[in-house]
Amino acid sequence: MPAPPHELLITWLRAAGEPTRLRLLALCAARELSVSDIAQIVGQSEPRVSRHLRILGEAGLIERVRQGQWVHYGLARGGPAAGFVQGLLGQLERTDPLLARDRERAQAQAMQGEGPRAGAPAASRLGRELRGFVESAAALAPEGSVLLVGADHPELIDTAAALGAECTVLACSRRSSQIARATVERAGLHCRVLLAAGGEALGPRDLTRLGRTFDAVLLDRLGTPDEALGRLFAAGRRALSPGGRLLLFQRYESLERPRGRVVEHPLARLRRLLGEAGLTCERMSPIEADGQHVLAAVAVASAQQPRSTASAA
């Protein structure tokens, strides 16, 4: 294999030639880790770890690997960069006290996945940020009923159960329903867990099976395809009790779509989709964590009827 260009080699050396970033490379060599995982292991803040990971990523020494709603980081898998990293890590002394401590913490962290939450994703910074947004609107359903659709972030299950006297989780996959049930059992929550019918969250069959409306509906469905958002919002409106509130989260980039020949701003697009579903946005906040950009919003049913194209769900 030909030697890498001089400039590229200097880029790699600058990226890797920093104590914390060298530790991160050694950690990512063992297994793929999230920002939260790494921050806990090295004892640094998540923003600082994110900056180090960005530098390593821009140099091509590590790769982002998406696992469902979470982003993990691993070493470069091929090409000259992978060879450089492997050669560099081969020079490290495995008995170094700092590196040995990192390995021990990583192993202890991995062991925490055994037991009731085996197979469940680790708590993420994004999940905690979403939970904080929901808790800031805690007055939306005091002692009322709450429906959580999606359950992609386990942190929201505890929050939904604490918000209302009655809580229902509508999971959109068998895996997420298993995680939701394990979370409910582990925490001793009074929460009903159901598996959504069909491939679309909160479809007509789900609304019929639920057989009631709710004081708060939380849509934890970051992975909803762009063309299905209107239907999801309309179904959420139908699930709301009079005076209830809808909380939703959507990735910023999924809203960056042209409308005809005009590029529609994500905030304007979200407000338009809500309006077409018969909802009025009360509050909107950007959330950035774990390398993801999310718009969080609170909406209420508007006086006008939703358009037929959005209410067909």
VMD Tcl script that draws the C-alpha trace (Angstrom):
set ca {
  {0.00 0.00 0.00}
  {1.48 3.40 -0.95}
  {2.40 5.77 1.86}
  {-0.21 8.48 2.59}
  {0.50 12.02 1.38}
  {2.61 14.16 3.67}
  {-0.23 16.61 4.38}
  {-2.64 13.81 5.30}
  {-0.15 12.26 7.69}
  {0.29 15.60 9.45}
  {-3.52 15.93 9.76}
  {-3.72 12.51 11.42}
  {-0.85 13.26 13.78}
  {-2.38 16.57 14.85}
  {-5.74 14.93 15.48}
  {-4.38 11.98 17.42}
  {-1.52 13.81 19.15}
  {-3.56 14.99 22.15}
  {-3.90 12.98 25.39}
  {-7.70 12.79 25.54}
  {-8.08 12.04 21.83}
  {-5.54 9.24 22.11}
  {-7.63 7.78 24.95}
  {-10.76 8.03 22.80}
  {-9.09 6.13 19.97}
  {-8.08 3.38 22.40}
  {-11.65 3.16 23.73}
  {-13.23 3.06 20.28}
  {-10.86 0.24 19.33}
  {-12.62 -2.03 21.85}
  {-16.24 -1.31 20.87}
  {-18.49 1.39 19.44}
  {-19.51 3.93 22.08}
  {-21.87 6.89 22.36}
  {-20.84 10.36 23.50}
  {-22.50 9.71 26.86}
  {-20.64 6.42 27.26}
  {-17.28 8.01 26.53}
  {-17.90 11.04 28.77}
  {-18.67 8.78 31.73}
  {-15.57 6.67 31.11}
  {-13.04 9.50 30.73}
  {-14.71 11.75 33.33}
  {-15.17 14.75 31.04}
  {-18.23 16.74 29.95}
  {-20.18 15.61 26.91}
  {-19.60 18.90 25.00}
  {-15.83 18.53 25.47}
  {-15.90 14.87 24.37}
  {-18.04 15.84 21.36}
  {-15.40 18.39 20.29}
  {-12.64 15.78 20.49}
  {-14.75 13.30 18.51}
  {-15.46 15.92 15.88}
  {-11.72 16.54 15.37}
  {-11.03 12.82 15.08}
  {-13.96 12.41 12.71}
  {-12.90 15.30 10.47}
  {-9.46 13.70 10.22}
  {-11.08 10.41 9.16}
  {-9.75 8.43 12.13}
  {-13.17 7.51 13.53}
  {-16.61 6.91 12.03}
  {-20.15 7.70 13.15}
  {-22.38 4.63 13.30}
  {-26.13 5.15 13.70}
  {-27.92 2.54 15.83}
  {-31.63 3.35 15.76}
  {-32.03 6.78 17.37}
  {-28.49 6.78 18.77}
  {-25.11 7.65 17.27}
  {-22.05 5.62 18.25}
  {-18.41 6.07 17.33}
  {-15.89 3.50 16.17}
  {-12.49 3.45 14.53}
  {-12.09 3.96 10.79}
  {-12.68 0.59 9.16}
  {-10.70 0.80 5.97}
  {-8.14 2.65 3.92}
  {-4.90 4.34 4.96}
  {-6.53 6.00 8.00}
  {-7.44 2.63 9.50}
  {-3.88 1.41 9.01}
  {-2.50 4.55 10.66}
  {-4.76 4.17 13.70}
  {-3.96 0.48 14.16}
  {-0.24 1.18 13.92}
  {-0.52 4.04 16.40}
  {-2.51 2.01 18.93}
  {0.00 -0.82 18.59}
  {2.61 1.51 20.11}
  {0.58 2.12 23.29}
  {1.61 0.47 26.52}
  {-1.41 -1.54 27.71}
  {-0.25 -1.35 31.33}
  {-0.47 2.46 31.31}
  {-2.53 3.28 34.45}
  {-4.83 5.77 32.70}
  {-5.59 3.50 29.76}
  {-6.08 0.54 32.11}
  {-8.57 2.54 34.16}
  {-10.47 3.52 31.00}
  {-10.71 -0.14 30.01}
  {-12.00 -1.11 33.45}
  {-14.67 1.60 33.38}
  {-15.71 0.57 29.87}
  {-16.04 -3.05 30.94}
  {-18.05 -2.10 34.02}
  {-20.31 0.05 31.87}
  {-20.89 -2.82 29.44}
  {-21.79 -5.11 32.34}
  {-24.62 -2.78 33.31}
  {-26.55 -3.98 30.26}
  {-27.15 -7.38 31.92}
  {-30.31 -8.06 33.86}
  {-33.74 -6.45 33.45}
  {-32.60 -4.01 30.78}
  {-30.53 -6.43 28.73}
  {-30.55 -5.25 25.13}
  {-31.89 -1.81 26.05}
  {-30.06 1.24 24.69}
  {-28.08 3.23 27.21}
  {-29.45 6.53 28.40}
  {-28.42 9.23 25.95}
  {-27.82 12.93 26.33}
  {-30.48 13.53 23.67}
  {-32.98 11.50 25.69}
  {-32.20 13.56 28.77}
  {-32.66 16.80 26.81}
  {-36.04 15.61 25.49}
  {-37.06 14.66 29.01}
  {-36.09 18.14 30.24}
  {-38.29 19.71 27.57}
  {-41.26 17.57 28.62}
  {-40.70 18.29 32.30}
  {-40.64 22.03 31.58}
  {-44.22 21.62 30.34}
  {-45.21 19.51 33.36}
  {-48.37 21.53 33.93}
  {-49.84 20.24 30.67}
  {-51.49 17.19 32.26}
  {-51.53 17.39 36.06}
  {-53.09 14.17 37.34}
  {-54.48 13.56 33.87}
  {-53.87 10.91 31.21}
  {-50.78 10.64 29.03}
  {-50.12 8.75 25.78}
  {-46.50 8.23 24.74}
  {-46.19 7.19 21.10}
  {-42.93 5.62 20.01}
  {-40.93 5.17 23.22}
  {-37.68 5.52 21.26}
  {-36.07 7.17 24.31}
  {-36.59 5.20 27.56}
  {-36.02 8.37 29.58}
  {-39.41 9.64 28.45}
  {-41.29 6.62 29.81}
  {-40.52 7.56 33.42}
  {-41.42 11.18 32.68}
  {-44.71 10.29 30.99}
  {-45.69 8.06 33.90}
  {-44.90 10.84 36.37}
  {-46.90 13.44 34.41}
  {-50.32 11.85 34.68}
  {-52.35 9.53 36.84}
  {-52.81 7.25 33.82}
  {-50.08 6.46 31.30}
  {-50.17 4.42 28.09}
  {-47.11 3.66 25.94}
  {-47.70 2.77 22.29}
  {-44.45 1.17 21.10}
  {-43.82 0.97 17.37}
  {-41.66 -2.17 17.27}
  {-41.35 -5.38 19.25}
  {-37.91 -4.36 20.49}
  {-39.10 -0.97 21.74}
  {-42.10 -2.62 23.42}
  {-39.75 -5.04 25.21}
  {-37.57 -2.15 26.35}
  {-40.63 -0.18 27.48}
  {-41.98 -3.13 29.49}
  {-38.58 -3.70 31.10}
  {-38.36 0.00 32.02}
  {-41.88 -0.04 33.50}
  {-41.21 -3.20 35.52}
  {-37.81 -2.06 36.76}
  {-39.12 1.29 38.00}
  {-42.43 -0.06 39.26}
  {-44.41 2.35 37.07}
  {-48.17 2.23 36.61}
  {-48.10 2.30 32.84}
  {-49.77 0.20 30.13}
  {-47.56 -0.83 27.19}
  {-49.12 -1.68 23.81}
  {-47.59 -2.64 20.46}
  {-48.76 -0.49 17.55}
  {-50.78 -2.22 14.85}
  {-49.27 -2.14 11.37}
  {-46.17 -0.26 10.32}
  {-47.33 3.28 11.08}
  {-47.48 4.75 14.57}
  {-50.90 5.74 15.87}
  {-52.83 4.48 12.88}
  {-56.63 4.13 12.70}
  {-56.58 0.69 14.33}
  {-54.52 2.04 17.23}
  {-56.93 4.92 17.79}
  {-59.85 2.49 17.84}
  {-58.06 0.10 20.21}
  {-57.12 2.88 22.62}
  {-60.79 3.77 22.80}
  {-60.26 7.11 24.52}
  {-58.56 10.48 24.32}
  {-55.70 11.80 26.44}
  {-54.81 15.04 28.22}
  {-51.30 14.86 26.77}
  {-49.90 13.05 23.74}
  {-46.10 12.74 23.34}
  {-44.83 11.81 19.88}
  {-41.36 10.32 20.37}
  {-40.93 9.44 16.70}
  {-37.77 11.08 15.36}
  {-37.60 8.49 12.58}
  {-41.00 9.31 11.05}
  {-40.67 9.66 7.25}
  {-41.32 13.16 5.93}
  {-44.41 12.15 3.98}
  {-45.99 10.56 7.10}
  {-45.60 13.53 9.45}
  {-48.91 15.12 8.51}
  {-50.77 11.87 9.14}
  {-49.03 11.40 12.49}
  {-49.90 14.94 13.63}
  {-53.53 14.49 12.56}
  {-53.76 11.20 14.46}
  {-52.21 12.88 17.50}
  {-54.86 15.60 17.34}
  {-57.62 12.98 17.25}
  {-56.12 11.36 20.36}
  {-56.23 14.65 22.33}
  {-58.90 15.45 24.89}
  {-60.42 18.97 24.77}
  {-57.81 21.35 26.12}
  {-55.07 18.72 25.81}
  {-51.57 19.30 24.47}
  {-49.44 17.52 21.93}
  {-45.65 17.34 22.42}
  {-43.51 16.31 19.49}
  {-39.90 15.97 18.42}
  {-38.58 15.97 14.88}
  {-35.11 16.03 13.37}
  {-34.20 19.38 11.86}
  {-32.75 17.88 8.68}
  {-35.90 15.85 7.97}
  {-37.80 19.16 7.76}
  {-35.35 20.69 5.27}
  {-37.35 19.88 2.16}
  {-38.27 22.10 -0.80}
  {-41.94 22.86 -1.33}
  {-42.30 23.12 -5.04}
  {-39.57 25.49 -6.17}
  {-39.26 27.16 -2.79}
  {-36.98 25.90 -0.02}
  {-39.16 25.93 3.08}
  {-37.54 26.75 6.43}
  {-37.82 23.84 8.90}
  {-39.67 25.95 11.50}
  {-42.14 27.17 8.91}
  {-42.60 23.64 7.59}
  {-43.34 22.26 11.06}
  {-45.85 25.02 11.78}
  {-47.53 24.41 8.40}
  {-47.82 20.65 8.96}
  {-49.29 21.25 12.40}
  {-51.75 23.78 10.99}
  {-52.86 21.38 8.26}
  {-53.54 18.79 10.99}
  {-55.70 21.26 12.93}
  {-53.05 22.13 15.52}
  {-51.59 25.45 16.68}
  {-47.98 25.59 17.86}
  {-47.66 27.14 21.33}
  {-43.95 26.68 21.84}
  {-40.96 25.51 19.83}
  {-37.39 24.91 20.99}
  {-34.25 23.61 19.24}
  {-32.37 20.77 20.95}
  {-28.85 19.70 20.01}
  {-27.26 16.63 21.57}
  {-25.39 13.46 20.54}
  {-24.74 14.99 17.12}
  {-28.45 15.41 16.39}
  {-30.45 18.60 15.77}
  {-34.06 18.30 16.90}
  {-37.03 20.65 17.01}
  {-39.27 20.15 20.05}
  {-42.74 21.67 20.05}
  {-45.95 21.94 22.08}
  {-49.22 22.26 20.16}
  {-52.93 22.49 20.95}
  {-56.01 21.77 18.85}
  {-56.98 24.88 16.89}
  {-60.53 26.10 16.35}
  {-60.37 25.39 12.63}
  {-60.95 21.88 11.32}
  {-57.94 20.02 9.90}
  {-57.67 19.73 6.13}
  {-58.95 16.51 4.65}
  {-55.52 15.52 3.34}
  {-54.08 15.57 6.86}
  {-57.06 14.05 8.66}
  {-57.24 10.92 6.57}
  {-55.12 8.99 9.07}
}
mol new
graphics top color blue
foreach p $ca { graphics top sphere $p radius 0.5 }
foreach p [lrange $ca 0 end-1] q [lrange $ca 1 end] { graphics top cylinder $p $q radius 0.2 }
display resetview
